[in-house]
Amino acid sequence: MIKSAQLTIALVQTPLYWKDKVANMAMLEEKLWEIEKGVDLIILPEMFPTGFSMDAAELAEPMNLNVCKWMKQMAAQKKATITGSAIIQVDGNYYNRLLWVSPDGMIQHYDKRHLFRMADEDQSFSAGNRLPIFELNGWKICPQVCYDLRFPIWSRNRMVDGQLGYDLIFYVASWPAARVSAWDALLPARAIENLAYSIGVNRVAEDGNGVLYNGHSAAYDFKGNQLVFLGEIEKITVLTLEAQELDSYREKFPSWMDSDNFSIK
C-alpha cells in the first residue's frame, strides 16, 4: 500500500482507576468521544484497563474478552485504530500485551519484551520475543511498551527490502515522575537514531501503590524536534505527521545506509 500523505494521531494522557477495568473503560469511552476531529490512530497508556499492577493472576483476561471487545467497539465507532496495553493470559502465561485494534475488528499484538524487574514485572509476566511492524494507511509502525525505551537495539530501524523498516515508533507507558528525565531524553533519541517519528504516551496521577506519574507525553520528528508536549496534566492532543517531510529528510540525509547489520536471537 502507498503511504498516505498524512497520519493523524490522538495522544491520550490520563489518570487511571486502580485495578478497575469497568471504571477505566467507561472513563476512556467518554474521553474518546471528546475527540471531534477524525483521526487514524488513538494511543492509550500502558495497562490502561487496570493501571500498572503486578497482580496478573487477578486482573488478566484472555484475548477477545471484555478489553478486546471494548477496543473493537471503540475502534469501529471512532473509525480509527486504537492501541494500548493490557494484562492478557495465554496458555497459563501472563503478558503485558499491546493490542492494536483496527476499525474492522482485526486485532494484532506486541508482547512487552523488556520487563521492569525493579517492580518485579519479570516475576509476574512472560517476556515477548517477537517485534511486529504494524501498517496503517501505508505507514509502517513499530510498537513498544514503556521500559523498552531504554533498550535501543531491540527497536533499531533496520533495512527491509532496501528501505527502512518503519516510519513511526511509539511507546505506551506507565513511566514514573521520579525518572521522567530519562523519558524526556530517550524519546527524541529514538527518533534521531531511527530516522523516524517518535511518540510516547504516558499516564498521570498517583496509582494504588503510591507511585506518581507526571505524563510528559510527547511527539518528535525524525530530527528530534518536539512536535507536541502534553505537560503534566490530563489531556488529549491530536497531531498530524507528514510523509513528505519524513521521506525528503531520509533522502537528503541517508545515514541509515551506513548503519550496522545485526540480528537479535
C-alpha positions in Angstrom: 0.0 0.0 0.0 1.2 3.5 -0.8 1.9 5.6 2.3 -0.8 8.3 2.8 0.4 11.9 2.8 -0.6 12.4 6.4 -1.3 10.3 9.5 -3.4 11.9 12.2 -2.9 10.6 15.8 -4.6 11.3 19.2 -2.4 11.0 22.3 -4.5 10.2 25.4 -2.7 11.3 28.6 -5.0 10.3 31.5 -5.1 9.1 35.1 -6.4 5.6 35.7 -8.6 4.0 38.2 -6.6 1.4 40.2 -7.4 -2.2 39.1 -10.9 -1.2 37.9 -11.5 -2.2 34.3 -15.1 -1.1 34.2 -14.4 2.4 35.5 -11.4 2.8 33.2 -13.2 1.8 30.1 -16.2 4.0 30.9 -13.9 6.9 31.6 -11.9 6.4 28.4 -15.0 6.0 26.3 -16.2 9.4 27.4 -12.7 10.9 26.6 -12.6 9.3 23.2 -15.9 10.8 22.2 -14.4 14.2 23.0 -12.1 13.7 20.0 -14.1 15.6 17.5 -11.5 15.6 14.7 -11.3 12.5 12.6 -8.1 10.5 13.4 -6.3 7.5 12.1 -4.8 6.2 15.4 -5.7 6.6 19.1 -2.9 5.8 21.6 -3.7 4.9 25.2 -1.2 4.4 28.1 0.3 1.1 29.3 -2.1 -1.2 31.2 -4.9 1.3 30.6 -7.7 -1.0 31.9 -6.0 -1.5 35.4 -3.0 0.7 36.0 0.5 -0.8 36.2 -0.3 -3.7 38.6 1.7 -6.9 39.1 -1.4 -8.8 40.2 -1.5 -10.6 36.9 -3.5 -13.6 38.0 -6.2 -11.4 39.5 -6.5 -9.0 36.6 -5.7 -11.0 33.5 -8.2 -12.0 30.9 -7.9 -14.0 27.7 -8.0 -12.4 24.2 -11.4 -11.4 22.8 -13.0 -10.9 26.2 -14.0 -7.6 27.8 -11.0 -5.4 27.0 -10.7 -6.6 23.4 -14.4 -6.3 22.8 -14.4 -2.7 24.2 -11.5 -1.8 21.9 -13.2 -3.3 18.9 -16.4 -1.4 19.7 -14.5 1.9 20.1 -12.4 1.4 17.0 -15.5 0.7 14.9 -17.4 3.7 16.4 -14.5 6.1 16.0 -13.4 4.7 12.7 -9.8 4.7 14.0 -7.2 2.1 15.0 -6.9 2.0 18.8 -3.8 0.8 20.7 -2.7 0.4 24.3 -1.6 -2.4 26.6 -3.5 -4.7 28.9 -2.8 -7.8 31.0 -3.6 -10.8 28.8 -3.4 -14.6 29.7 -2.4 -17.1 27.1 -1.9 -20.8 27.9 -1.2 -20.1 31.6 1.2 -17.3 30.9 0.6 -13.6 31.5 1.7 -10.9 29.1 1.8 -7.1 29.2 0.3 -7.1 25.7 0.0 -4.1 23.5 -3.2 -4.5 21.5 -3.6 -3.0 18.0 -7.3 -2.9 17.1 -8.5 -1.8 13.6 -12.0 -0.5 12.8 -12.8 -3.7 11.0 -12.2 -5.7 14.2 -8.9 -7.2 13.4 -6.5 -7.5 16.4 -2.8 -7.6 16.3 -0.5 -7.5 19.3 3.0 -7.0 20.6 4.1 -8.5 24.0 6.4 -6.3 26.0 10.0 -7.5 25.6 11.7 -5.8 28.5 10.0 -6.4 31.8 10.6 -3.9 34.6 12.4 -6.0 37.2 12.6 -3.2 39.7 8.8 -3.7 40.2 9.1 -7.5 39.8 7.3 -7.4 36.4 9.7 -10.2 35.3 8.3 -12.3 38.2 4.7 -11.8 37.2 4.8 -11.7 33.4 6.4 -13.5 30.4 8.5 -11.5 28.0 7.7 -11.2 24.4 10.2 -12.4 21.7 8.7 -11.0 18.5 8.6 -7.5 17.3 5.8 -7.0 14.7 5.6 -3.9 12.4 2.1 -2.7 12.0 0.8 -1.0 8.9 -1.7 1.8 8.8 -2.6 3.7 5.6 0.7 2.6 4.2 2.7 3.8 7.2 4.9 1.2 8.9 4.7 1.5 12.7 6.8 -0.1 15.4 5.1 -0.7 18.8 6.9 -0.5 22.1 6.0 -0.6 25.8 7.4 1.7 28.5 10.7 0.1 29.7 11.5 -0.9 26.1 12.5 2.7 25.7 15.8 2.0 27.5 16.9 -0.7 25.0 17.6 0.8 21.5 19.0 -2.3 19.9 15.6 -4.1 20.2 13.8 -1.2 18.3 16.6 -0.4 15.8 15.2 0.6 12.5 16.8 -1.8 10.1 16.6 -2.1 6.3 13.9 -4.3 4.8 14.0 -4.8 1.0 16.3 -1.8 0.6 14.3 0.6 2.8 13.9 1.4 6.4 11.6 -0.9 8.3 9.3 1.7 9.9 8.2 5.3 9.7 6.9 5.8 13.3 7.9 4.3 16.6 5.6 4.7 19.6 5.7 3.9 23.3 2.7 3.3 25.6 3.9 3.8 29.2 3.4 4.0 32.9 6.7 5.9 33.4 7.1 7.3 37.0 7.8 11.0 37.6 10.9 10.1 39.5 12.6 9.1 36.3 10.9 11.3 33.8 14.2 13.0 32.8 15.2 9.7 31.1 11.8 9.6 29.3 12.4 13.1 28.0 15.9 12.3 26.8 15.3 8.9 25.2 12.1 9.7 23.2 13.9 12.2 20.9 16.9 9.9 20.8 14.9 7.1 19.3 13.6 9.5 16.7 17.0 10.7 15.7 18.8 7.3 15.6 16.0 5.6 13.7 15.1 8.5 11.3 11.5 8.1 12.2 8.8 9.9 14.1 8.7 9.0 17.8 5.7 9.2 20.1 5.4 8.4 23.8 2.0 8.3 25.7 2.3 8.2 29.5 -0.3 8.4 32.2 -0.7 10.9 35.0 -1.6 11.0 38.7 -0.8 8.5 41.5 -1.6 4.8 41.3 -2.7 2.4 44.0 0.9 1.7 45.0 1.6 5.4 45.7 3.7 5.8 42.5 3.3 9.2 40.9 3.2 9.7 37.2 3.5 13.1 35.6 2.8 12.5 31.9 5.2 14.3 29.6 3.6 12.5 26.7 5.2 13.9 23.5 5.9 13.5 19.8 9.1 14.2 18.0 10.1 14.3 14.3 12.9 12.4 12.7 15.4 15.1 13.6 14.4 15.1 17.3 12.3 18.3 17.1 9.5 18.3 19.6 6.1 18.4 17.8 3.8 18.3 20.8 4.2 18.1 24.6 1.3 17.4 26.9 3.0 18.5 30.1 1.8 17.1 33.4 -2.0 17.4 33.2 -4.8 15.2 32.0 -5.0 16.0 28.3 -5.7 14.7 24.8 -3.8 16.1 21.9 -4.2 15.4 18.1 -1.3 15.9 15.7 -0.7 15.1 12.1 2.5 13.5 10.8 3.7 14.4 7.3 5.1 11.7 5.0 6.7 14.0 2.5 8.8 15.7 5.2 10.0 12.3 6.5 10.8 10.9 3.1 12.6 14.1 2.0 14.8 14.2 5.0 15.7 10.5 4.6 16.7 11.2 1.0 18.8 14.2 1.9 20.4 12.7 5.0 20.6 8.9 4.3 22.6 7.9 7.4 20.6 4.7 7.6 22.7 3.5 4.7 25.7 3.4 7.0 24.0 1.5 9.8 25.4 -1.8 11.2 23.7 -5.0 10.2 22.9 -7.4 13.0 20.2 -9.8 14.2 18.6 -10.5 17.5 18.0 -14.0 18.8 
